[in-house]
Amino acid sequence: MTLTPHAQPLSAPDAAHFLRRTAFGATEAQIRALVGQDARAVAKAALNFDQTLAPHNPFDPANGATPGATLQLNRAAWLYELLYGPHPLREKLALTWSNHFVVGTDKVRNYPSLRDYLALLRRHAATTDFTAFTGEVARTAAMLRYLDNDQNRKGRPNENFSRELLELFTTGIGHYTEQDVTEGARALSGWTFTGGRGNKNFLEEPKVAFLPRQHDAGRKTYLGQSGMFGADEVIGLATRHPATATFIARKLHRAFVSDAPDERAVAGSAETFTRTGGNVRAVLEELLSSAAFYAAHQSIIRGPVEFIVAAVRCAGQPRLSEKAVLNLAATAARMGQTLLEPDTVEGWKGGRGWVNDSVLLTRMQVAASLTTGKDAPAWPAPSALALLGTERAPALPAGLSESQRTYLMLVSPEFQLA
């Protein structure tokens, strides 16, 4: 059972909804440009992105004088891309995958490792081959370091990556045994990297290598199959396991449809994932043009980064100072979302975990800094359609300035939801 398509041409609220979910938000003009279009064509066009980045990004992590400074510049550079880049859906997907194939800068502090990891997430953002994507992630210096597979050797196995490959990246809990974890670690042994280790070498390029003498080449039994398995074989068995289709489909529904997905709709996307051999692009094209997607208005609580990016994109992307972008990246961290450093290997929980009294107060402060503060950027007042997804203007007190009206809409419950 695949998903039922959204049959009607897009209305203005439909178009606003699509752009809230796939582009963080948009101006009224960008929304109106989609009105009357076919839902499938709109989804297909949004997924037709390349690897072009925002021009003139002022943040170059390679210029960092210390590991800490480099990490700050790295986060600011990504936030700048989220704010001003030409492909917001690619960045939304990269952010989603960074919360799936988690690495954290609490442990990975080498800039080239993080650069290559993020470039991989962008390149595979709407991957047509989830198995290949997973295999490439497994061989990045960032992942080898973060989950210790660089220490996994014949006779001295390290099971960290093998466990998370199953628990967090593919099947989910309940579909494998401890023996699968042990056998998987044997198959994944022998991969490591040289260079880029230690605080003094935070700008050095690491080199990933396979060391045959450190690989356990013996026979393994993994997820019910036996053979002389290496990394490619166990990754393939894990990604093609029937439970993986549902696990990945649910992740995509949480990212684009609802914090509490309808399991029947998840099953429809899982069927497409299986039928297409792990083609995430095909799953997304169907999902983002489905009746289930368009019926789920305001059912995702925006995370801190999405809240910040949405505010700027809805206003037409006014140019912020470098200091302001650095401050916003740090503010997102104070609200619980540090780019490239999810809370744990399980990632940010999202949903209601994004909001509490302290976080809501900080969101109000961010909204004020962008609208009524003395250093607020000059921007045309966004419409209710852009900010709230409705053509009906909210009932606000008379006599307010445009910036005050915008501030009140940014702090409204409706804007906290995508």
N, C-alpha and C positions, 0 to 999 in steps of 0.2 A: 504494500500500500504506500505509494508515493504521496506527496503532499498535493492537496487541491490548489490549483492556481487561483490567484486573484483575477477575476474575470473582467472587472470594469476598468475603463481608463482612469488614470489617477486624478483624484480631486486635489484641491489645494491642501487640505489636511493630510491626505495620503502622501503627497509629495513631501510635505514638511516632516511627516513621520519617517519616511524613507531616509531623508537626509539627516535627521536626528540620530538615526541608528548607524548609518554608513559613513557619514561625514562629520560627525559630532554636532552638526548644526549648519545652518546656511542662512543667507540673506533672503529677503522676500523675493528679490529678482531671481535668485537661483532656484527657489522653490517654484515660482510661477513658470519657469522654463520647463518644468517636468509635467505640469498640469496637462491632462488629456493624453498623455503617452501611455503606451502599453507597459504593464508591470514587468514582464519578462525582458523586454527590450531595455528598460531602464536598469534592471539588475545586471544584464549582460554588459552594458556600456560601463557601469561603475566598476565592474571586475576587469575591464580591459585596461589595466594600468601597466606602466613600465617602471623602470628603476630610476627615473628622473627625480632629482632632489630639489629642494628649494634653493634658488640662487642666492648668493651673497650671505650664506649662513655665517654669522660673525664669530661663532664658537668653534675653535679648533682644539680638540683635546690634546693633540700632539704638542701643543705649546705649553702644556701644564708643567710647572716647575717641580711639583711633588705628586705622589700618587693621589692624595686627597684633592688637590686642585684639578688634576686631570679628570677625576670622577665627576667633579662639579661641572666642568666644561662639557663632559660627555652627556650628562643629563640635560644641561641647557641646550646642547646641540640637538638632542632628540626632541625636546619640548619645542624648539624653534621649528623643526620639521613638522611636528604635529600641528602647530599653529598656522604655518605659512606654506607648507609643502603642497604640491599640485595633486597629490594622491592620498586624500584622507582615509579612504577605505583601506588602502595598503597599510597605512600607519595604524589604523584601528586593528587590523588583523595582526600586525607585528606586535602590538601591545597585548593582544589576546594570546599569541603564541609565547610571548615572554612570561606569561602567567601559566603556561602549560609546560613547556620545556624550560623549567626555571633554572637560571643561574643567578648568583647574587654577588654583588660587589663587596660584601663583607668578606668574601673569600677570593674572588677573582678580581684582581686589581690591575691586571696588565691591560693597557689600552688596546693594542692590536687584537688581543683575544676577544675583547668586548666588541670592537669594531666589526670583526669578521662574523661574530655571532649575530649581531643585529642585522648585518647585511644579508646573512642567510635567512633570517626570519622575514625580511622584506622580499627576498627572491622567491621564497616558498610561501608567501603570504596566502595566496589562493592556489596552493599546490595542486597539480594534477596527479601526484604520486606521493601519498603519505608515507609509504615505506621508504622511498628514497629520501624524503625529508628527514625522517627519523634517523636514518643511517648517517646522513650528513651531520645532523646535530650531534650524534654520538661521537663523531670524530673531530669536533671542534676542540681547540685547546681549552676554551672556556668550560665546556661540559666535562671534558676529561679531568680538569682540575676541580671543578665544583663537586662532582660526585665521586672523585677519587679513582676513576677507572685508570688513570695514569699509574696507579700503584698496584693494579691488578695483574699479577704474574703467575705463571705456572708454579704450582706448589705453594704459593702464598696468595690465594685469591682474596680480592676485596669485592664484596657483594653489593656495595652501595648502589652503583649504577644499575646493576642487574635487577635489583629489587624495584627501583623507581621506574625502570623501563616498563615493568608490568603494572605496578600499583598506580603510577601517576601518569604515564605517557601512553599506555595502550589499553590493556584489558580492564583495569580497575580491580579493587579488592574482591576476592571471592572466586576468581577464575584461574588461580594458579596455586601451586604448593611451594613449600619451602625447598623441596628438592628441585623445582624449576628454577628458583632463585640461585641455588648452588650450581646447577648445571649451566645456567645462563652465564654466570660469572666465569666459569671455565672457558666457555666459548668466546667471551668478550675479552679474554686476557691478551696481553701483548701490545696493546695500544698505549702510547705515551707521547710526550712532546719534550723537546729540548729548547732551552732559551726562554726568556720572559719570566723567570721565577725570581721571587724576592722583591722587596720594595725598591732596591736600586735599579732593577731592570724593568720598570713599569712601562717603558716605551719600546723595549726590545721585541722584535718579531719572533714569536714562538714557531717551531717547526714540528708538526705532527708526524709521527713515524710509527710503523708497525715493526716490532722486533720478533721475528719468528721463534727465536730461542726462548722467549718469555711467554710464548703462547702454548696453551694446553691443547694439543692436537688430537687428543684421544676421543673415543666415542662418547656421545652424550645422549641423554633422553630428555626432551624438553617439550612441554605442552603436548605430551602424548606421542611425539615423533622421535625417532632415533636416527643418529647418523654422525658423521665426522664434522660436526657443526663448528663454524666460526661465527664471527660477528654478523655477517650478512644473513646467515641462515636463521639465527635466533631472532634477529630484528624482524625478518620477514615473517616468521611464525607468530611473533607477538602482534605485529601490525595487522596481520590477516586473520587473527583469531576473531570469531564471531562477536565476542563481547566488545572488541575494540570499536567496531562500527557504532554501537550504541553509546559507548563512552565518549567518543569524539563528537558524535551528533549532539549529545547533551551539552557538551562544552560550547558548541557553536550556537545552540539555542539559548543558552544562558548569556552569551555575548550579544546576540542580535534580537532575541524574541522576548524572553522573560527571565527574571530571577528565579522563578519557579516554573520550569517548562512543562507543557502538557506532554506526558509520556507517549501518547498516541502520535503526536506530531514528531516527537523525537524518533519513534520507530519508523516513521516514513522517511526521515532523513537518513537513518541508519541503513534502510533498505537501499537507498540510492548510493550511499557510500560503498556498500558491499557489491552492488551490481556494477559499479564503475571501477572497481578495484582500488578504492581509496582516493578517488578524485574529489578533493575538497572543493575545487572550483565548481564542479557540477552540483555538488550538494548546496553550495552557497547560491548558485544561480536559481535553483529551484526554491530554496528557502526564502530568499529575498524577494521572490515574486509570488509567494504563496498567500492564500487566504489567512492562514494561521499567523503569518508575520503582520499583515495589515490589520488583523483584529486585535493585536496585542499592544494597544496604545498605552504609554506611560506605565509600563510594567517592569522597567529596569531602573534601579537607583544609580544615578551617575556617580562614578568614582571621582576622586579629587582631580585627577588629570583630565578626565572627560569634562568635568564641570568647568575647569579653567579654559580648555580649548573651545568648548561650546560657546562660552561667553564671547570670546574673541571672534570666532568664525561667524556667529550670528550677527555681529556688528560690522561685518565686511573686512575683518582682519586688519584693524588699525595697527600701525607700526608701534611696537613697544620698544623702549630702550633696552640695551643689553642688560643693564642693572635690573630692570623690571622682569625680564625673562629669567635671569638667575634667581631673583627673589621668588618668582612664581614656582620654579622647580623646587626650591627649598620649602615653600609653603605647601605644595602638594605632599612633600615628605612629612611635614608636621601634621597633615590631615590623614596620614596613614598610607601614602602611596609614593614610595621612593622609586623612581624609574630605575630599572635594572637591579632592584633589590627587593623582591617580594618578601613578605614576612618570614616565610619558611619555604622549604622545598615544595610544599603543597600549594604555594602561591597565595595571592590575596583571596580572601573568602568572598568579598563583594557583598552585594545585597544590603541588608540592614546593618551589616558591619561597617558600612561607609558612613553612617550617620549617628551622631550622638550630640549632646549639648555643646561640647567643646568644638567639634568639627563644624557644626552649624554656625557657631559664632565666627569661626575662621572663614567660612564661606561668605558670611555677611561682610567681613572685612575685605575679602578679595573683591566682592561686588562693588563695595564702596570705592576701593582703589581704582577700579576701572571706569567708574561713572562720576561720582561726586567728589573724589579726592582732589587735592591741589595738583597732583601730577597725573591726573586721569587723561588718557589720550583723547584727542578730538575725534569724534565719530558720529555719524548720523544715527539718530535714535532708531533702534531696530523695532520692527512691528511686532504685534502680538502673534502673528503667524510665525515669524522667525523665532521668537523666544518661547512661545507657549504652544505652538502647533495648532492654533485656532484662529479663525478669522474674526471671532468675537472679542472685541477689546475688553480687558478686565475692568471692573468697577473700581476706580482709584479716586482718591480725594481730589477735588477741584483745586486749581491753582498751583499744581506741581510743575516744576520745570521738566524738560524732556529727560535730563539726566536723573532726576529723582524718580520719574516714572520707570525708566529703564532699571534703576537700582531695585525698585520694588518688585519688578518682574523677575529679575535675576535671583532674588532671595525667596521667591514664591515656591510653594511646594511643587507646583507644576514644572518649574525649571529644574528642580532636583531630579526629575525623572526623564528618561529618554523614551 
